[in-house]
Amino acid sequence: MKVYSTEKIRNVGIVGHGDTGKTQLVSSMLFTAGMTPRLGKVTDGSTVTDWDEEEIARKISIHTGLAYAEWGAADKIKINFLDTPGYSTFINDTKASLIAADAALILVDAAAGCQVVTEKVWDYATEYDLPRAFVINWMDRELASFDRSLESIQQVFGRGAVPIQLPMGAEKNFKGVVDLVAMKALIYAPDGDGKAKVEDIPADMADAAKAAHETLVEMVAEIDDELMQEFFDKGTLPVEDLKKGLREAVLEKRMYPVLVSSALRNIGSDAILDFIMETFPSPAERGKATAYKEPARKGETIERKIDDKEPLSLFVFKTIADTFAGRISYFKVLSGVLHNDASVANFNRNTVERFQHVEVRQGKTATAINELHAGDIGTIAKLKDTTTGDTLGDKSAALYYPPAHLPEPSITFAIEPKTRADEDRIGVAIHRILEEDPALRFSRDPQTKEFLLAGAGQQHIEVVVAKLRKRYHVDLTLKPPKVAYRETIRVKADAEGKHKKQTGGHGQFGLCRIKMEPLPRGSGFEFVDDVFGGAIPKNWIPSVEKGIRDASERGFLAGFPVVDFRASLYDGKYHDVDSSDMAFRIAGSLAFKEAMKTSRPSLLEPVMHVEVYAPDQYSGDLMGDLSSRRGRIEGSESRGHNVIVRAQVPLSEMLSYATDLTSMTQGRATYSMEFSHYDYVPNEMADKVIAAHKAVHGEALVEEEA
C-alpha cells in the first residue's frame, strides 16, 4: 500500500438522510477508481462499506464504514471515505465519526428533497466547521426532480448552495451531467465503468447551462475582490480562475456546490471524485486541531498544526469489536508520522501501547502499511487499554482531543438471558458491544435484579440483541420498553436520621440531621458538609453522603433515582465506641427517607424533541396525533410539497409511534427523536406509575423497611 503525504489526502464524510444512497455512491466511486473489480450493490449485500451481517440483512448502514480510493491521472491522491448511517436511530455514530472528516458530502434524494436528517448532519458539519457540498442522488428514479430538490436545499440552507452541474434528462432518461465550470457535457453508458465521455453541451440545454454558468461565476466573483474586478473587466472568469475561486469559497464555507448523480447506474461518480480532489481541502488546509491540556474538555486549549513535523498525536474516533481480531481501533493521525511498531503513550489511560501491524481499511479488509502521515486514517487491532475517545501520541507532548458529545439514551429495555449459560456469557459480550457503541448503556436494577439496556431507539436495541446472538451466542428476551423516569423534590425539608442498635459487645450508633432543597433541572445530586464543632467526625461524613446517595438511587415513590436536589449535613451525634462507617451510612439513608416524606416528592419523565417529515396533506393529522400524546407543538415548516412538524412529547407516549406513523401516512413519513429534558409527570399518570411499581415490588419494599 502506497504511503501518502498530508497534502495528498482527502477525508470525506458521506452523510445524509436514510436511503439517499450514501453506501451505493461510495461503492460506485470505489468501482470507478478501480479499487473493486465489480460494482457492489446494497440490494445484493455486496458493497464494501456495509459488510456487517446486520447491515446486509437490513439493507441499511448501522455503523460508519471506512474505505479509500486512489484517484488522479499521474499524481494520485488518496480519498478516505467515511460512509455514515442515515437513520436517526444510528445517527450518533455519524456524529462521532465526522470528527475524522475534513469535509462532508451531503446526499439528498432527488424525489424527496431535504429531509429531517439532512438538517441534522448539516448541523454536525457546522459544529465541526467542515466545508461541504451536496449531491442530488437517485436522478434516475421515478418522480426525481433536480429543480424541486435544489429549491428544497436552497430554502433550508440558503443561496450559498449553488449548482456546479445540471442533469441531462431525468428518471429513466437520465444519462449524464453538464459541467458548469468547464461548460462541457459528460455522457455515461448505463451501468458502465463510471468514466464519462466528454462532449459539447446539447443545443436544447445551451441556454439553461449558460444561465446557470453565469449565476455560478457571479457567486464566485462575490467572494474575492480580485475576481470581482476580473469579472467586471471581462464579463466572465476563465476556467482556472473559476476553479480557484470556487475552491476558496468552499474552504471558507461561503459556498456549497451542488452535484448530481445516479449511484446505482454509476452516473456522475468520476465527476464527484474529481470535485473531491480539486475542491475539498487536505487535512493541512483545515488549519490547526484544537486540544486540551487536561482530559474531559477542561483547562487551557492547545492548537496543534496538522503537520508531519509536529510531535505525534492521534485520536481514536471509533472501535469495532471483531469476533476474531478482537478490538479494532479506528484512528486519525492529527500530527506527526506514525511508524509501524512504534510505542505510543495513551494520555487518557496513562499507559503505553505498541502499534504493531498498522493497517488501512477497505471495508472489512485490512491492508498493512509502514507509516501514516499527519491527517491520514488507519486502524489497529488488539490495543490493550485504548477505547473510543482516547488520545495517544508522543509522551513528551501530551494533549487531549475532545470526543464527540453524544445525547443520553432515550429508551430502556429489560433483557432476560434465556438460559443459565446465556447469563454467564452476557457480561463479557455486553462489554465488547459497549466498547463498540458509546451510545449504549448497560446496568442492573438493584431492586428487580433485571438487566437493563438503554439506547437511541427500539431498532438500536434490536440490532444489539441480534449481534449478541450471532457474534457471541448469547440469546436474550426483550421485555417491553421501560421509560427512564426520575424522582425529585419540590420544597425544602429538614429531617433526622438515627441508627441505634445494641447487641452483645459493640453496638451501632449514628445520628445525622440534614436539610434537603430542590435544584434546577439537570443538576443531579449535590452534597454539602455544613457540620461545625465536630458534631460528626470528618472521617464519617463521607459515610453519610454515601447513605444518602445509595437511598436516592433506590428512589422513594416508585424505585427511580432521585435527582436535582441538594442535601446539606448540618448536625449530628456520635458515640466514641459504637459509631462506625456503617452506622452513619444507615443514618444518612434514614434521614433521606424522612426528608422525602415532607419535601413533596414528584415523578419526572423524559421529554423528547420530535421532528416528523411527511407530505403536507398529513399535517393536521400529525399535529392532532402528537397533541393527543400530550405533545406540545413547537411549529411546522413547509418544504415544497412536504411539511416538518416539531414537537416536545413525553417518551412514554412515543413507544408505539413508529408503527402508528406508518399506518397514519401509508409509510410516507419519517421521524427523528432525541432526548430534550425531564419534566413533571401529571398527577393522574404519576399515580398509575407508582401503583404499578408497588404492585410488582410491594413485598420487596416491605421487607426493606422491616
C-alpha positions in Angstrom: 0.0 0.0 0.0 1.4 3.4 -1.0 2.1 6.0 1.7 0.5 9.4 1.1 1.7 12.7 2.4 -0.7 15.1 4.1 -1.4 17.3 1.1 -2.3 14.3 -1.0 -5.1 13.1 1.4 -8.8 13.9 1.5 -11.0 12.8 4.3 -14.7 13.0 3.3 -17.8 12.2 5.4 -20.6 10.8 3.2 -23.7 11.9 5.1 -27.4 12.4 4.6 -30.9 11.0 5.4 -31.5 7.3 5.3 -32.0 5.7 1.8 -30.3 8.6 0.0 -27.8 6.2 -1.5 -24.6 7.0 0.5 -23.3 3.4 0.6 -24.2 2.9 -3.0 -22.4 6.1 -4.1 -19.3 5.1 -2.2 -19.5 1.7 -3.9 -19.8 3.4 -7.3 -16.8 5.7 -6.6 -14.6 2.8 -5.5 -15.5 0.8 -8.7 -14.9 3.9 -10.9 -11.5 4.4 -9.2 -10.6 0.7 -9.9 -10.5 -0.2 -6.2 -13.1 -3.0 -6.7 -13.4 -5.4 -9.6 -17.2 -5.0 -9.9 -19.9 -2.5 -8.8 -21.1 -3.6 -5.4 -24.9 -3.1 -4.7 -26.7 -2.6 -1.5 -29.6 -4.7 -2.8 -27.5 -7.9 -3.0 -25.2 -7.1 0.0 -22.0 -6.8 -2.0 -21.0 -3.2 -1.1 -17.6 -2.6 0.6 -18.7 -0.4 3.5 -21.9 -2.3 4.6 -20.1 -5.5 5.5 -21.7 -6.3 8.9 -24.2 -9.1 8.6 -26.9 -7.0 10.3 -26.3 -4.2 7.7 -26.6 -6.7 4.9 -29.8 -8.2 6.3 -31.5 -4.9 6.9 -30.0 -3.1 3.9 -29.1 0.0 5.9 -25.9 1.3 7.4 -25.7 0.8 11.1 -22.0 1.7 11.6 -19.7 4.1 9.8 -17.8 2.2 7.2 -14.3 3.2 6.2 -12.9 2.8 2.6 -10.3 4.6 0.4 -9.8 5.3 -3.3 -6.7 6.4 -5.1 -7.6 8.9 -7.8 -6.0 11.2 -10.3 -4.1 11.0 -13.5 -0.3 10.9 -12.9 -0.1 12.4 -9.4 -2.7 10.4 -7.5 -4.4 11.4 -4.2 -5.9 9.2 -1.5 -9.5 9.8 -0.6 -10.7 8.3 2.7 -14.5 7.8 2.7 -16.5 7.7 6.0 -19.8 6.1 4.9 -22.1 7.1 7.8 -25.6 5.9 8.9 -28.5 8.0 7.9 -31.3 6.6 10.1 -31.9 8.7 13.2 -31.6 5.6 15.4 -27.9 5.2 14.4 -27.1 8.9 13.9 -24.9 9.0 17.0 -22.3 7.0 15.1 -22.4 9.6 12.3 -21.6 12.4 14.7 -18.8 10.5 16.4 -17.2 9.6 13.1 -17.4 13.1 11.5 -14.6 14.1 13.9 -12.2 12.3 11.5 -13.5 14.1 8.3 -12.2 17.3 6.7 -15.2 17.8 4.5 -18.7 16.5 4.1 -20.7 15.3 1.1 -24.4 15.6 1.9 -26.6 13.4 -0.2 -30.2 14.4 -1.0 -32.9 12.2 -2.5 -33.9 13.7 -5.9 -37.5 12.7 -5.3 -37.8 13.7 -1.6 -35.5 16.7 -1.3 -34.3 17.8 2.1 -35.4 15.6 5.0 -35.1 15.6 8.8 -31.6 14.0 9.0 -30.4 16.3 6.2 -30.6 19.2 8.6 -29.2 17.2 11.4 -26.0 16.2 9.5 -25.6 19.8 8.3 -25.6 20.9 12.0 -22.9 18.3 12.7 -20.8 19.6 9.8 -21.3 23.1 11.2 -20.3 22.0 14.7 -17.1 20.5 13.3 -16.6 23.5 10.9 -16.4 21.3 7.8 -16.6 22.5 4.2 -19.4 20.7 2.5 -21.2 20.1 -0.8 -24.5 18.5 -1.9 -25.1 15.6 -4.2 -28.6 15.2 -5.5 -28.7 11.4 -5.9 -31.2 8.9 -7.5 -31.8 11.2 -10.5 -32.8 8.0 -12.4 -35.7 7.2 -10.1 -39.4 7.9 -10.6 -40.5 11.4 -9.6 -36.9 12.6 -9.5 -36.7 16.4 -9.9 -33.5 18.4 -9.9 -35.3 21.8 -9.7 -37.6 20.7 -6.8 -34.6 19.2 -4.9 -32.4 22.3 -5.5 -35.3 24.6 -4.3 -35.6 22.4 -1.2 -31.9 22.7 -0.5 -31.7 26.5 -1.0 -34.9 27.0 1.0 -33.2 25.4 4.0 -29.5 26.2 3.6 -29.6 29.5 1.6 -28.3 30.8 -1.7 -24.8 29.6 -1.0 -26.0 26.2 -2.3 -25.1 26.7 -6.0 -25.2 24.1 -8.7 -22.0 23.3 -10.5 -23.7 20.6 -12.6 -27.0 20.2 -14.4 -28.6 16.8 -15.1 -29.1 15.7 -18.6 -32.6 14.1 -18.6 -34.4 12.7 -15.5 -35.9 9.4 -14.3 -35.3 6.7 -16.9 -33.8 9.2 -19.4 -31.0 10.4 -17.0 -27.8 9.9 -19.0 -25.2 12.4 -17.8 -24.4 15.9 -16.4 -23.4 19.3 -17.7 -20.3 20.5 -16.0 -21.0 24.2 -15.4 -17.3 25.0 -14.6 -15.8 23.6 -17.8 -19.1 24.0 -19.8 -18.9 20.5 -21.2 -21.4 17.6 -21.2 -20.4 14.3 -19.5 -22.2 11.4 -21.1 -22.3 7.9 -19.3 -23.1 4.5 -20.5 -25.8 2.9 -18.4 -24.2 0.5 -15.7 -20.8 1.4 -17.2 -17.4 1.9 -15.6 -18.3 5.4 -14.3 -16.0 7.2 -16.7 -17.7 9.9 -18.8 -17.4 10.6 -22.5 -16.9 14.4 -22.8 -19.0 16.2 -25.5 -20.3 19.6 -26.3 -23.4 20.7 -24.4 -26.6 19.8 -26.4 -28.4 22.6 -28.1 -31.6 22.1 -26.1 -29.6 22.7 -22.9 -27.4 25.5 -24.1 -29.5 28.4 -22.7 -30.1 26.8 -19.3 -26.4 25.9 -19.0 -25.3 29.4 -19.9 -27.7 31.0 -17.3 -26.6 28.6 -14.6 -22.9 29.2 -15.5 -23.4 32.9 -15.2 -25.0 32.5 -11.8 -22.1 30.4 -10.6 -19.5 32.9 -12.0 -21.2 35.8 -10.2 -21.4 33.9 -6.9 -17.7 33.0 -7.1 -16.7 36.6 -8.1 -18.5 37.9 -5.0 -16.2 36.0 -2.7 -12.9 37.8 -3.8 -12.2 41.4 -4.8 -9.7 40.5 -7.5 -12.1 38.0 -9.1 -14.8 40.6 -8.9 -12.6 43.1 -10.7 -11.7 40.5 -13.3 -15.4 39.7 -13.7 -16.3 43.4 -14.3 -13.4 43.7 -16.8 -14.1 40.5 -18.9 -17.7 39.8 -18.1 -16.8 36.3 -17.0 -14.0 34.3 -15.4 -11.5 31.9 -17.1 -11.9 28.2 -16.1 -8.8 28.1 -14.0 -9.7 31.3 -12.0 -13.3 30.0 -11.6 -11.9 26.7 -10.2 -9.6 28.6 -7.8 -12.3 30.9 -6.7 -14.8 28.1 -6.1 -12.2 26.2 -4.0 -11.6 29.2 -1.8 -15.3 29.8 -1.4 -15.8 26.2 -0.3 -12.9 26.2 2.1 -14.3 29.4 3.7 -17.8 27.8 4.0 -19.3 30.6 1.8 -20.4 28.3 -1.0 -21.8 24.7 -1.0 -21.7 23.3 -4.6 -24.5 21.1 -5.7 -23.7 18.0 -7.9 -26.0 15.3 -9.4 -25.6 11.5 -9.7 -27.3 8.1 -10.1 -25.3 5.9 -7.7 -26.9 2.7 -8.9 -26.3 3.3 -12.6 -22.8 4.8 -11.8 -23.5 8.1 -13.5 -21.5 11.1 -12.2 -19.1 9.3 -9.8 -16.0 10.3 -11.7 -17.0 13.9 -11.6 -17.6 13.7 -7.9 -14.2 12.2 -7.4 -12.6 15.0 -9.5 -14.5 17.5 -7.4 -13.3 16.0 -4.1 -9.7 16.0 -5.4 -9.8 19.6 -6.8 -12.0 21.4 -4.4 -12.1 19.8 -0.9 -9.2 20.6 1.5 -6.4 18.4 2.5 -6.1 17.9 6.3 -3.3 20.5 6.4 -5.6 23.1 4.8 -8.1 22.8 7.6 -5.7 24.8 9.8 -5.0 23.5 13.3 -6.5 20.9 15.6 -7.7 22.1 18.9 -7.0 20.0 22.0 -7.0 20.5 25.8 -4.2 20.4 28.3 -6.4 18.3 30.6 -8.8 15.5 29.9 -12.6 15.9 29.9 -12.5 19.2 28.0 -11.1 21.0 31.0 -8.4 23.7 31.3 -6.5 25.6 28.7 -6.7 24.7 25.0 -3.8 23.9 22.7 -3.6 24.3 19.0 -1.6 21.7 17.1 -0.7 22.0 13.4 -1.7 19.0 11.2 1.8 18.6 10.1 4.4 15.8 9.9 7.0 18.0 11.8 4.8 18.3 14.9 5.0 15.7 17.8 3.0 12.6 17.1 -0.7 12.7 18.2 -3.7 10.6 17.1 -7.3 10.3 18.2 -9.4 7.1 18.4 -12.8 8.0 17.0 -14.3 4.5 16.7 -14.0 1.0 18.0 -15.2 -2.3 16.4 -15.4 -5.5 18.4 -14.4 -8.2 15.9 -15.0 -11.9 16.8 -11.7 -13.0 15.5 -9.4 -9.9 15.6 -10.7 -8.6 18.9 -10.9 -4.9 19.5 -10.1 -2.8 16.3 -9.4 0.9 16.9 -10.1 3.4 14.1 -7.9 6.5 14.5 -6.9 9.7 12.7 -3.2 10.8 12.9 -3.6 14.5 13.7 0.1 15.4 13.9 3.5 13.8 13.3 4.1 10.5 11.5 3.0 7.1 12.9 5.5 4.3 12.1 4.7 0.7 12.3 5.9 -1.0 15.5 6.0 2.4 17.4 5.4 2.6 21.1 2.8 5.3 21.7 1.6 6.8 25.0 -2.2 6.8 25.8 -2.6 10.1 27.6 -6.2 9.2 28.9 -5.1 5.9 30.5 -1.6 6.8 31.4 -0.3 3.6 29.6 1.9 2.8 26.6 0.6 0.9 23.6 2.6 -0.9 20.9 1.4 -0.2 17.4 2.2 -3.4 15.7 0.6 -4.1 12.3 -0.8 -0.6 11.5 -3.4 -1.0 8.7 -5.7 0.9 6.4 -9.3 -0.4 5.8 -11.2 -1.1 2.7 -14.5 -2.0 4.4 -13.7 -5.2 6.4 -10.5 -5.9 4.5 -7.3 -4.6 6.2 -4.0 -3.9 4.4 -0.7 -3.4 6.3 1.1 -0.1 5.9 4.5 1.0 7.1 3.6 4.5 8.2 0.8 7.0 8.2 1.3 10.8 7.8 -0.5 13.6 9.6 -4.1 13.7 8.5 -4.4 10.1 7.4 -6.8 7.5 8.9 -5.8 4.0 9.9 -6.8 1.1 12.1 -5.1 -1.3 14.5 -6.2 -4.4 16.4 -5.7 -5.5 19.9 -4.6 -2.4 21.8 -4.6 -3.3 25.5 -6.3 -0.3 27.1 -7.4 2.1 24.4 -11.1 2.8 23.8 -13.1 5.3 21.7 -12.3 9.0 22.6 -8.7 8.3 23.7 -5.8 10.5 22.6 -2.4 8.9 22.0 1.0 10.2 21.0 4.5 11.3 21.9 4.7 11.1 25.7 6.7 14.4 25.8 3.9 16.4 24.3 0.7 15.3 26.0 -2.7 16.7 25.0 -6.3 15.6 24.9 -8.6 15.9 21.8 -12.2 16.3 22.8 -14.5 13.3 22.0 -17.9 13.7 20.3 -20.7 14.9 22.7 -23.5 12.3 22.3 -27.0 12.6 23.7 -28.1 10.3 26.5 -30.1 7.1 25.6 -33.8 7.7 25.1 -35.3 4.3 25.7 -34.6 1.4 28.1 -35.5 -2.3 27.7 -35.3 -5.0 30.3 -33.3 -8.0 28.8 -33.5 -11.5 30.1 -31.0 -14.3 29.3 -32.8 -17.4 28.1 -30.6 -19.9 29.8 -28.1 -20.0 32.6 -25.3 -20.3 30.0 -26.5 -17.1 28.4 -26.5 -15.4 31.8 -22.9 -16.5 32.4 -21.8 -15.1 29.0 -23.7 -11.9 29.0 -21.1 -9.8 30.9 -18.2 -10.3 28.5 -20.4 -10.0 25.4 -22.1 -6.8 26.6 -18.7 -5.3 27.5 -17.5 -5.8 23.9 -20.6 -4.3 22.5 -20.3 -1.2 24.8 -16.7 -0.7 23.6 -18.1 -0.5 20.0 -21.2 1.7 20.7 -20.7 4.7 23.1 -24.5 5.5 22.7 -25.4 2.3 24.7 -25.8 2.0 28.5 -26.0 -1.3 30.4 -27.0 -1.6 34.1 -28.8 -3.8 36.6 -31.9 -2.7 38.5 -30.9 -3.1 42.2 -34.5 -4.0 43.2 -35.8 -6.1 40.4 -32.3 -7.6 39.6 -33.2 -7.1 35.9 -30.6 -6.3 33.3 -31.3 -3.0 31.6 -30.2 -2.0 28.2 -30.6 1.6 27.1 -30.2 3.0 23.6 -31.3 5.6 21.0 -34.4 3.7 19.9 -36.1 0.3 19.6 -34.3 -0.6 16.4 -31.0 0.2 18.0 -31.7 -2.2 20.9 -32.9 -4.9 18.5 -29.7 -4.7 16.5 -27.6 -5.0 19.6 -29.6 -8.1 20.7 -29.2 -9.6 17.2 -25.4 -9.0 17.4 -25.2 -10.7 20.8 -26.9 -13.7 19.4 -24.9 -14.0 16.2 -21.5 -13.0 17.4 -21.4 -14.2 21.0 -24.1 -16.8 21.1 -26.0 -15.0 23.9 -29.8 -15.4 23.5 -31.8 -12.7 25.2 -35.5 -12.0 25.5 -36.5 -8.3 25.2 -39.2 -7.1 27.6 -41.4 -4.1 26.9 -39.5 -0.7 26.9 -39.1 0.8 30.3 -39.3 4.6 30.5 -36.4 6.0 32.5 -38.5 8.0 35.0 -36.7 10.0 37.7 -37.9 11.4 41.0 -37.3 14.8 42.6 -38.4 17.1 45.4 -40.4 20.4 45.1 -39.9 22.0 48.5 -37.2 22.2 51.3 -37.3 19.6 54.1 -35.4 19.1 57.3 -35.0 15.6 58.8 -33.1 13.5 61.3 -31.8 10.0 60.7 -30.9 7.9 63.8 -29.5 4.4 63.7 -29.1 2.8 67.1 -28.7 -1.0 67.7 -27.5 -2.6 70.8 -26.2 -6.2 70.7 -23.6 -8.1 72.7 -20.3 -6.2 72.6 -20.1 -3.1 70.5 -23.4 -1.6 69.4 -24.1 0.7 66.5 -24.9 4.3 66.8 -25.1 7.2 64.3 -27.3 10.3 64.2 -27.3 13.0 61.5 -29.5 15.9 60.6 -29.9 17.1 57.1 -31.6 19.8 55.1 -32.8 19.0 51.5 -33.7 21.5 48.9 -34.6 21.3 45.2 -32.1 22.3 42.5 -32.6 23.4 38.8 -33.5 20.6 36.4 -30.4 18.7 35.2 -28.3 19.5 38.3 -28.2 15.9 39.7 -27.2 15.4 43.3 -25.2 17.8 45.4 -23.9 17.1 49.0 -22.8 19.9 51.3 -20.9 19.5 54.6 -22.1 22.2 57.0 -21.1 20.4 60.2 -19.4 22.7 62.8 -17.7 22.0 66.1 -17.0 18.3 65.4 -20.6 17.1 65.9 -19.7 14.3 63.5 -16.0 13.5 63.0 -14.7 14.3 59.5 -14.0 10.6 58.6 -17.7 9.6 59.0 -19.1 12.5 56.9 -18.5 10.7 53.6 -20.4 7.7 55.0 -23.5 10.0 55.5 -23.1 11.1 51.9 -22.9 7.5 50.7 -26.0 6.6 52.6 -28.0 9.4 51.1 -26.6 8.7 47.6 -27.5 4.9 47.9 -31.0 5.7 49.2 -31.6 8.3 46.4 -30.6 5.7 43.8 -33.2 3.3 45.1 -35.9 6.0 44.9 -38.7 6.8 47.2 -42.0 6.9 45.2 -41.5 4.3 42.6 -38.0 3.0 42.7 -36.5 5.6 40.3 -33.4 7.6 41.1 -34.0 10.9 42.9 -32.3 13.8 41.1 -31.8 17.6 41.2 -31.6 18.1 45.0 -29.0 19.3 47.5 -28.5 17.6 50.8 -26.8 19.7 53.5 -25.5 17.8 56.6 -25.5 20.4 59.4 -25.6 18.5 62.7 -25.4 15.0 64.3 -24.2 12.9 67.2 -21.7 10.1 67.6 -20.5 7.6 70.2 -16.8 7.0 70.8 -17.2 3.2 70.8 -20.4 2.4 69.0 -20.2 4.8 66.0 -18.9 3.4 62.7 -18.9 4.0 58.9 -21.9 1.6 58.5 -23.9 3.3 61.3 -23.6 6.7 59.7 -24.3 5.3 56.3 -27.6 3.8 57.6 -28.3 7.1 59.5 -27.8 9.0 56.2 -30.2 6.7 54.4 -32.9 7.1 57.1 -32.5 10.9 57.2 -33.0 10.9 53.4 -36.2 8.8 53.7 -37.6 11.1 56.4 -36.9 14.2 54.4 -38.6 12.8 51.3 -41.8 12.4 53.3 -42.2 16.2 53.7 -40.5 17.5 50.5 -43.4 16.9 48.1 -41.7 14.2 46.1 -42.7 14.1 42.4 -42.1 11.9 39.4 -40.2 13.3 36.3 -40.4 11.8 32.8 -38.1 12.2 29.8 -39.5 14.6 27.2 -38.3 14.1 23.6 -37.7 16.6 20.8 -39.6 15.0 17.9 -39.4 16.0 14.2 -41.8 14.4 11.7 -41.3 14.8 8.0 -44.3 14.0 5.8 -46.3 15.0 2.8 -48.2 18.2 3.7 -51.6 16.6 3.3 -51.0 14.8 6.7 -50.1 18.0 8.6 -53.4 18.3 10.5 -53.5 14.6 11.4 -49.9 14.6 12.6 -50.4 17.6 14.9 -53.6 16.2 16.3 -52.0 12.9 17.0 -48.9 14.5 18.7 -51.2 16.7 20.8 -53.2 13.5 21.9 -49.9 12.1 23.1 -49.5 15.1 25.5 -47.2 16.7 23.0 -46.5 20.4 22.8 -46.4 21.5 19.1 -43.5 23.9 18.6 -44.3 24.7 15.0 -44.3 23.4 11.4 -42.4 24.3 8.3 -43.4 23.8 4.7 -40.7 22.3 2.5 -42.0 22.0 -1.1 -44.9 19.5 -1.0 -43.8 18.3 2.4 -44.0 19.5 6.0 -41.8 19.3 9.0 -43.7 19.2 12.3 -41.7 19.8 15.5 -43.0 19.0 19.0 -42.0 18.1 22.5 -43.5 14.8 23.5 -43.1 12.6 26.6 -41.2 9.4 25.8 -43.9 7.2 27.4 -46.3 8.4 24.7 -43.9 7.6 21.8 -43.2 3.9 22.4 -45.6 2.8 19.6 -45.1 5.9 17.4 -43.1 4.2 14.6 -45.9 1.7 13.8 -48.7 4.3 14.3 -47.0 6.8 12.0 -46.6 4.2 9.2 -50.3 3.3 9.3 -51.3 7.0 9.6 -49.3 8.1 6.5 -49.2 4.8 4.4 -45.5 4.7 5.2 -44.7 8.0 3.5 -43.5 9.8 6.7 -40.3 9.6 8.7 -39.4 11.0 12.1 -36.4 11.6 14.4 -36.5 11.7 18.1 -33.9 12.8 20.7 -33.8 13.5 24.4 -34.7 17.1 25.3 -35.3 17.4 29.1 -37.1 15.9 32.1 -40.4 17.4 33.2 -43.0 16.6 35.9 -45.5 13.7 35.3 -49.1 14.8 35.6 -50.6 13.6 39.0 -53.0 11.1 37.5 -50.3 9.4 35.4 -47.8 9.5 38.3 -50.3 7.7 40.5 -50.5 4.9 37.9 -46.7 4.6 37.6 -46.4 4.5 41.4 -49.2 1.9 41.8 -47.7 -0.3 39.1 -44.4 -0.2 40.8 -45.9 -1.1 44.2 -47.9 -4.0 42.7 -44.6 -5.5 41.4 -42.2 -4.5 44.2 -44.5 -4.1 47.2 -43.2 -7.1 49.1 -39.6 -6.2 48.5 -40.3 -2.7 49.8 -42.0 -4.0 53.0 -39.0 -6.4 53.6 -36.6 -3.5 53.1 -38.4 -1.3 55.6 -38.5 -4.1 58.1 
